[in-house]
Amino acid sequence: MSEDTARRGDGVAGVWERVRRFPAPVTYPVALALLACAEVLLRVGSLGENLALALLLGVCTTLPLTFVLGADRAVAVRAGAAVAVTSAGVLALTPFRALTLAGVVAQLAAVYWLGRAGAPRLSGALVLPYVVLALVSQDEVATRVTAVLVATLASAAAATGITHHVRSAALAHSATERAFADTLLAHAARGERARIARELHDVVAHHISMIAVQAETARLTTAGLPSDGATRLLAIGDTARTALTEMRRLLGVLREDADAGVTRRPQPGLRQLMELIDESRDASGSCTRLIVSGSVAALDPGIEVTAFRIVQEALTNARRHAPGAAVDVELRFSEEDLVIRVRDNGPGPPSTASNSDTSHTSHASDILHVPHDRHDPHDPHIPHVADAGHGLLGMRERAATVRGTLRTGPAAGGGFLVEARLPVRAEALV
């Protein structure tokens, strides 16, 4: 192959590549317009003096197709362009007899895309002019045959476009119905999980708590109880408290499933205290310190969750009742227990009555007085209620579930103090 031939081949390929870059709504009508003009020039002998008008009609029957094609065209724009194509085609067919094959293709494409765009009535109406011409035209047979052929093909094209539109609409409607059904099913499932969580919390958790408390009460109050019986009662209480802890974890999972907007994550512990302190410092804008003493060691997950929630509630109460006050969070580890002290330097309780009402030490037996229909105020999936002492009561309940104690009241030197003592030894937990 010579160099000139190679260059010629590259030139043709480059032109074709540039043509391909044009969008289809522009490329196809322009190509049809060029073909229509070429056909008119080939038929120049039969057109005579109407050559210029025939060229104009050839362009008018093809180029408006640009506004019919394309997914982003409005229905009104498509309709106007399709009417223009049909009008030019009817004029080209009679009286000038200059309708080209490219014009027929443009007519078929116009009614097809108009029907597919959701205008079935107009798509069918654009076929009627050719039907009328076939019935009433007094011109030669070739013109009437052309009108019949165009009317037949245009009817088929319009029907195909309308069918595609109806099918697409049906598929979209089915998809919408399926999505709606899936949404209803998901809501029903979340509602059922929430109902199960409420049942477990209100009924089962209460009875398990009663088992633990009654076993502990029987062990401590039964005179002359053999050591073997005391050991078994300890085991019963230990099993009940373990079951209660696992059930609370299960409730957390169920409530997370019931709330689609919640992201699952592990239960918090002492490792997350620094994040909690940072969040409290950012929220209140005051100084919040964490003081740790003793030998730090990993504790039972139930103890760590209880400690975290007590600190969280104490910091929340400090921000609400002593805004701007500095807060010290102290953790003191020992072999027997974990002592948590949260103290602020705010004004403290407003009156003596409040002091006597809030200063209280909670023991495990206090759980007997907890109404079984009270939701956990510290559960992250239930709105927190701190009014009427619910926050302090929630901390006492949490301490009681692990056989800990909690004391709240005015601190020495001013401010408010929350002090919790949680056992960390296995024999103490049972």
C-alpha positions as CSV (number, residue, x, y, z in Angstrom):
1,M,0.0,0.0,0.0
2,S,1.4,3.4,-1.0
3,E,1.8,6.3,1.3
4,D,-0.8,8.3,-0.5
5,T,-3.3,5.5,-0.1
6,A,-2.5,5.2,3.6
7,R,-3.0,8.9,4.1
8,R,-6.3,8.8,2.2
9,G,-7.4,5.9,4.4
10,D,-6.5,7.8,7.5
11,G,-8.4,10.9,6.3
12,V,-11.5,8.9,5.7
13,A,-11.3,7.2,9.1
14,G,-10.7,10.6,10.8
15,V,-13.8,12.1,9.1
16,W,-15.9,9.1,10.1
17,E,-14.6,9.4,13.7
18,R,-15.6,13.0,13.8
19,V,-19.0,12.2,12.4
20,R,-19.5,9.5,15.1
21,R,-18.9,12.1,17.8
22,F,-22.0,14.0,16.9
23,P,-25.0,13.0,19.0
24,A,-27.6,10.8,17.3
25,P,-30.4,13.4,17.4
26,V,-28.3,15.6,15.1
27,T,-26.4,13.0,13.0
28,Y,-29.4,11.0,11.8
29,P,-31.6,13.9,10.6
30,V,-28.6,15.6,8.9
31,A,-27.8,12.3,7.1
32,L,-31.5,11.9,6.0
33,A,-31.5,15.5,4.8
34,L,-28.4,14.9,2.7
35,L,-30.0,11.7,1.2
36,A,-33.2,13.6,0.5
37,C,-31.3,16.3,-1.4
38,A,-29.3,13.7,-3.3
39,E,-32.5,11.9,-4.3
40,V,-34.1,15.2,-5.4
41,L,-31.0,16.0,-7.6
42,L,-31.3,12.5,-9.2
43,R,-34.9,13.2,-10.0
44,V,-34.3,16.6,-11.4
45,G,-35.7,15.6,-14.8
46,S,-39.1,14.8,-13.4
47,L,-39.3,17.9,-11.1
48,G,-38.6,20.5,-13.8
49,E,-38.9,24.1,-12.5
50,N,-39.7,22.9,-9.0
51,L,-36.1,21.9,-8.1
52,A,-35.5,24.6,-5.5
53,L,-38.9,24.0,-3.9
54,A,-38.2,20.2,-3.9
55,L,-34.9,20.7,-2.2
56,L,-36.5,22.9,0.5
57,L,-39.2,20.3,1.0
58,G,-36.6,17.5,1.3
59,V,-34.9,19.5,4.0
60,C,-38.2,20.3,5.8
61,T,-39.2,16.6,5.8
62,T,-36.0,15.5,7.6
63,L,-34.3,18.1,9.6
64,P,-37.1,18.7,12.1
65,L,-36.6,15.1,13.2
66,T,-33.7,16.6,15.3
67,F,-36.3,17.9,17.8
68,V,-38.2,14.6,17.9
69,L,-35.2,12.4,18.8
70,G,-33.4,12.6,22.1
71,A,-34.6,11.6,25.6
72,D,-34.4,15.1,27.0
73,R,-36.9,16.6,24.6
74,A,-40.2,17.8,26.0
75,V,-43.4,16.3,24.6
76,A,-44.5,19.7,23.3
77,V,-41.3,20.1,21.3
78,R,-41.5,16.6,19.9
79,A,-45.2,17.2,18.9
80,G,-44.4,20.5,17.1
81,A,-41.5,18.9,15.2
82,A,-43.5,15.9,14.2
83,V,-46.3,18.1,12.9
84,A,-43.7,20.0,10.9
85,V,-42.4,16.8,9.4
86,T,-45.9,15.5,8.5
87,S,-46.9,18.8,7.0
88,A,-43.8,19.0,4.8
89,G,-44.3,15.4,3.8
90,V,-47.9,15.9,2.7
91,L,-46.9,19.0,0.7
92,A,-44.0,17.1,-0.9
93,L,-46.3,14.2,-1.8
94,T,-49.0,16.4,-3.4
95,P,-49.1,18.6,-5.3
96,F,-45.3,18.6,-5.9
97,R,-44.7,14.9,-6.0
98,A,-41.3,15.4,-4.4
99,L,-41.5,13.1,-1.3
100,T,-38.3,11.3,-0.9
101,L,-37.4,7.9,0.6
102,A,-35.5,9.8,3.4
103,G,-38.6,11.9,4.0
104,V,-40.7,8.7,4.5
105,V,-38.1,7.3,6.9
106,A,-38.2,10.6,8.9
107,Q,-42.0,10.4,9.0
108,L,-41.9,6.9,10.4
109,A,-39.3,7.8,13.0
110,A,-41.4,10.9,14.0
111,V,-44.6,9.0,14.7
112,Y,-42.7,6.2,16.4
113,W,-40.8,8.5,18.8
114,L,-43.9,10.6,19.4
115,G,-45.9,7.5,20.5
116,R,-43.0,6.3,22.6
117,A,-42.7,9.7,24.3
118,G,-46.3,9.4,25.6
119,A,-48.4,11.2,23.0
120,P,-50.3,8.3,21.4
121,R,-53.3,10.4,20.2
122,L,-51.1,12.8,18.2
123,S,-48.9,10.0,17.0
124,G,-52.0,8.3,15.5
125,A,-53.5,11.6,14.2
126,L,-50.4,12.3,12.1
127,V,-51.2,9.2,10.1
128,L,-54.6,10.5,9.1
129,P,-53.4,13.0,6.4
130,Y,-51.9,10.2,4.4
131,V,-55.1,8.2,4.7
132,V,-57.1,11.1,3.5
133,L,-54.7,11.6,0.5
134,A,-55.0,7.9,-0.4
135,L,-58.8,8.2,-0.3
136,V,-59.5,11.5,-2.0
137,S,-56.5,12.2,-4.1
138,Q,-57.2,12.6,-7.9
139,D,-53.6,12.5,-8.9
140,E,-51.9,9.6,-10.6
141,V,-51.8,6.1,-9.2
142,A,-48.2,6.4,-8.1
143,T,-49.1,9.2,-5.7
144,R,-52.1,7.3,-4.2
145,V,-50.0,4.1,-3.8
146,T,-47.3,6.1,-2.0
147,A,-49.9,7.6,0.3
148,V,-51.3,4.2,1.2
149,L,-47.8,2.8,1.7
150,V,-46.8,5.7,4.0
151,A,-50.1,5.5,5.9
152,T,-49.7,1.8,6.5
153,L,-46.0,2.0,7.6
154,A,-46.7,5.1,9.8
155,S,-49.6,3.3,11.5
156,A,-47.3,0.3,12.3
157,A,-44.6,2.7,13.5
158,A,-47.0,4.6,15.7
159,A,-48.5,1.4,17.1
160,T,-44.9,0.1,17.9
161,G,-44.0,3.3,19.7
162,I,-47.2,3.3,21.7
163,T,-46.7,-0.3,22.7
164,H,-43.2,0.4,23.9
165,H,-44.5,3.4,25.9
166,V,-47.2,1.3,27.5
167,R,-44.8,-1.5,28.3
168,S,-42.3,0.9,29.9
169,A,-45.0,2.5,32.0
170,A,-46.2,-0.9,33.1
171,L,-42.7,-1.9,34.1
172,A,-42.2,1.3,36.0
173,H,-45.5,0.9,37.7
174,S,-44.7,-2.7,38.7
175,A,-41.3,-1.5,40.0
176,T,-43.0,1.2,42.1
177,E,-45.5,-1.4,43.5
178,R,-42.7,-3.8,44.4
179,A,-40.7,-1.0,46.1
180,F,-43.8,0.1,48.0
181,A,-44.5,-3.5,49.0
182,D,-40.9,-4.0,50.1
183,T,-41.1,-0.8,52.1
184,L,-44.3,-1.9,53.8
185,L,-42.7,-5.3,54.6
186,A,-39.6,-3.6,56.1
187,H,-41.8,-1.3,58.2
188,A,-43.9,-4.3,59.4
189,A,-40.7,-6.2,60.3
190,R,-39.3,-3.2,62.2
191,G,-42.6,-2.8,64.0
192,E,-42.6,-6.4,65.0
193,R,-39.0,-6.2,66.3
194,A,-39.9,-3.2,68.3
195,R,-43.0,-5.0,69.7
196,I,-40.8,-8.0,70.7
197,A,-38.3,-5.7,72.3
198,R,-41.1,-4.0,74.4
199,E,-42.5,-7.4,75.4
200,L,-39.1,-8.7,76.5
201,H,-38.3,-5.5,78.4
202,D,-41.7,-5.1,80.1
203,V,-42.4,-8.7,81.0
204,V,-39.4,-11.1,80.7
205,A,-36.8,-8.7,82.0
206,H,-38.9,-7.8,85.0
207,H,-39.4,-11.4,86.0
208,I,-35.7,-12.2,85.6
209,S,-34.9,-9.3,87.8
210,M,-37.4,-10.5,90.4
211,I,-35.7,-14.0,90.3
212,A,-32.3,-12.4,91.0
213,V,-33.6,-10.2,93.8
214,Q,-35.7,-13.0,95.4
215,A,-32.8,-15.4,95.3
216,E,-30.5,-12.8,97.0
217,T,-33.2,-12.0,99.5
218,A,-33.7,-15.7,100.4
219,R,-30.0,-16.2,100.8
220,L,-29.7,-13.2,103.2
221,T,-32.9,-13.6,105.2
222,T,-33.3,-17.4,105.6
223,A,-32.1,-18.4,109.1
224,G,-30.0,-21.5,109.4
225,L,-29.6,-21.9,105.6
226,P,-27.1,-24.6,104.8
227,S,-24.0,-23.5,102.9
228,D,-24.9,-25.7,100.0
229,G,-28.3,-24.0,99.7
230,A,-26.7,-20.6,100.0
231,T,-24.3,-21.5,97.2
232,R,-27.2,-22.6,95.0
233,L,-29.1,-19.4,95.6
234,L,-25.9,-17.5,94.7
235,A,-25.8,-19.5,91.4
236,I,-29.4,-18.8,90.7
237,G,-28.9,-15.1,91.2
238,D,-25.8,-15.1,89.1
239,T,-27.6,-17.0,86.3
240,A,-30.5,-14.5,86.4
241,R,-28.2,-11.5,86.3
242,T,-26.2,-13.0,83.4
243,A,-29.5,-13.7,81.5
244,L,-30.6,-10.1,82.2
245,T,-27.4,-8.7,80.8
246,E,-27.6,-10.8,77.7
247,M,-31.3,-9.9,77.2
248,R,-30.4,-6.2,77.4
249,R,-27.8,-6.7,74.7
250,L,-30.5,-8.5,72.6
251,L,-32.9,-5.6,73.2
252,G,-30.3,-3.3,71.9
253,V,-29.9,-5.3,68.7
254,L,-33.7,-5.5,68.2
255,R,-34.1,-1.8,68.7
256,E,-31.4,-1.1,66.3
257,D,-33.2,-3.3,63.7
258,A,-36.4,-1.5,64.5
259,D,-34.8,1.8,63.7
260,A,-33.5,2.0,60.1
261,G,-31.5,5.1,60.8
262,V,-29.3,3.5,63.4
263,T,-25.9,2.0,62.6
264,R,-25.0,-1.1,64.5
265,R,-21.9,-0.9,66.7
266,P,-20.6,-2.7,69.8
267,Q,-21.8,-1.7,73.3
268,P,-19.7,1.1,74.7
269,G,-17.2,0.5,77.5
270,L,-14.5,2.2,79.4
271,R,-12.3,2.5,76.2
272,Q,-14.9,4.9,74.8
273,L,-14.8,7.3,77.8
274,M,-12.2,9.6,76.2
275,E,-14.5,10.1,73.3
276,L,-17.4,10.8,75.7
277,I,-15.3,13.3,77.6
278,D,-14.3,15.0,74.3
279,E,-17.9,15.2,73.2
280,S,-19.0,16.6,76.5
281,R,-16.2,19.2,76.4
282,D,-17.2,20.3,72.9
283,A,-20.9,20.4,73.7
284,S,-20.6,22.5,76.9
285,G,-17.5,24.5,76.1
286,S,-16.2,24.0,79.7
287,C,-13.4,22.1,81.2
288,T,-14.0,18.3,81.6
289,R,-11.3,16.1,82.9
290,L,-10.8,12.4,83.2
291,I,-8.8,11.2,86.3
292,V,-7.8,7.5,86.5
293,S,-6.1,5.9,89.5
294,G,-5.3,2.4,90.4
295,S,-4.4,-0.6,88.3
296,V,-6.4,-0.4,85.1
297,A,-7.8,-3.8,83.9
298,A,-10.4,-5.1,81.6
299,L,-13.7,-5.6,83.4
300,D,-16.8,-7.6,82.7
301,P,-18.7,-6.2,79.7
302,G,-21.8,-5.6,81.8
303,I,-19.8,-3.6,84.3
304,E,-18.1,-1.5,81.6
305,V,-21.4,-0.7,79.9
306,T,-22.9,0.3,83.3
307,A,-20.0,2.5,84.1
308,F,-20.1,4.2,80.7
309,R,-23.8,4.9,81.0
310,I,-23.5,6.3,84.5
311,V,-20.8,8.7,83.4
312,Q,-22.8,9.6,80.3
313,E,-25.9,10.4,82.3
314,A,-23.9,12.3,85.0
315,L,-22.3,14.5,82.3
316,T,-25.7,15.1,80.7
317,N,-27.2,16.2,84.0
318,A,-24.2,18.5,84.6
319,R,-24.6,20.2,81.3
320,R,-28.4,20.6,81.8
321,H,-28.4,21.8,85.5
322,A,-24.9,23.4,85.7
323,P,-24.1,24.8,82.3
324,G,-20.6,26.1,82.0
325,A,-19.4,24.3,85.1
326,A,-16.2,22.4,85.1
327,V,-16.6,18.7,85.6
328,D,-14.2,16.1,86.9
329,V,-14.7,12.4,86.1
330,E,-12.7,10.1,88.3
331,L,-12.2,6.4,87.9
332,R,-10.6,4.5,90.9
333,F,-9.7,0.9,90.2
334,S,-9.1,-1.6,93.0
335,E,-9.2,-5.4,93.4
336,E,-12.7,-5.2,94.9
337,D,-14.6,-2.6,93.1
338,L,-14.6,0.3,90.6
339,V,-15.4,3.7,92.1
340,I,-16.8,6.3,89.7
341,R,-17.0,10.0,90.9
342,V,-18.5,12.7,88.6
343,R,-18.3,16.1,90.3
344,D,-19.1,19.6,88.9
345,N,-18.4,23.0,90.5
346,G,-21.8,24.4,89.8
347,P,-24.3,25.8,92.3
348,G,-25.5,22.4,93.4
349,P,-29.0,21.4,94.5
350,P,-31.2,24.5,94.9
351,S,-32.7,23.6,98.3
352,T,-32.5,21.4,101.3
353,A,-35.6,19.5,100.2
354,S,-33.9,18.8,96.9
355,N,-30.8,17.7,98.7
356,S,-32.6,15.3,100.9
357,D,-34.5,14.0,97.9
358,T,-31.5,13.5,95.6
359,S,-28.9,12.2,98.2
360,H,-29.6,8.5,98.3
361,T,-27.6,5.3,98.2
362,S,-29.0,2.5,96.0
363,H,-28.5,-1.2,96.7
364,A,-29.5,-4.3,94.9
365,S,-32.7,-4.7,96.8
366,D,-33.9,-1.3,95.4
367,I,-34.8,-3.1,92.2
368,L,-37.9,-4.4,93.9
369,H,-39.3,-0.9,93.8
370,V,-38.7,-0.4,90.0
371,P,-41.9,-0.5,88.0
372,H,-41.6,-3.2,85.4
373,D,-43.2,-1.0,82.7
374,R,-40.5,1.7,82.9
375,H,-38.4,1.9,79.8
376,D,-34.6,2.2,80.2
377,P,-33.9,6.0,80.1
378,H,-30.4,5.3,78.9
379,D,-31.2,3.2,76.0
380,P,-29.8,4.9,72.9
381,H,-32.9,4.0,70.9
382,I,-35.5,5.5,73.4
383,P,-35.7,9.3,74.0
384,H,-34.0,10.2,77.2
385,V,-36.1,11.7,79.9
386,A,-34.3,13.4,82.8
387,D,-37.1,15.3,84.4
388,A,-38.5,14.4,87.8
389,G,-35.3,12.6,88.7
390,H,-35.6,9.9,86.0
391,G,-31.9,10.4,85.1
392,L,-30.8,9.7,88.7
393,L,-33.3,6.8,89.0
394,G,-31.9,5.3,85.8
395,M,-28.3,5.5,87.2
396,R,-29.5,3.8,90.4
397,E,-31.2,1.1,88.4
398,R,-28.1,0.4,86.4
399,A,-25.9,0.2,89.5
400,A,-28.4,-2.1,91.1
401,T,-28.4,-4.6,88.2
402,V,-24.7,-5.3,88.8
403,R,-25.1,-5.2,92.6
404,G,-23.4,-1.8,92.9
405,T,-24.3,1.3,94.9
406,L,-24.9,4.9,93.8
407,R,-24.9,8.0,95.9
408,T,-25.9,11.4,94.6
409,G,-26.0,14.8,96.4
410,P,-24.2,18.0,97.1
411,A,-20.4,17.8,97.0
412,A,-18.2,19.1,99.7
413,G,-17.1,22.6,98.9
414,G,-20.0,23.1,96.5
415,G,-21.3,21.5,93.3
416,F,-23.0,18.2,92.8
417,L,-21.5,14.7,93.1
418,V,-22.5,11.4,91.6
419,E,-20.5,8.5,93.1
420,A,-21.0,4.9,92.0
421,R,-19.3,1.8,93.4
422,L,-19.4,-1.2,91.2
423,P,-18.0,-4.7,92.2
424,V,-15.5,-6.1,89.8
425,R,-14.8,-9.6,91.4
426,A,-16.8,-12.5,90.0
427,E,-17.9,-13.7,93.5
428,A,-19.1,-10.1,94.3
429,L,-21.1,-10.0,91.1
430,V,-23.1,-13.1,92.1
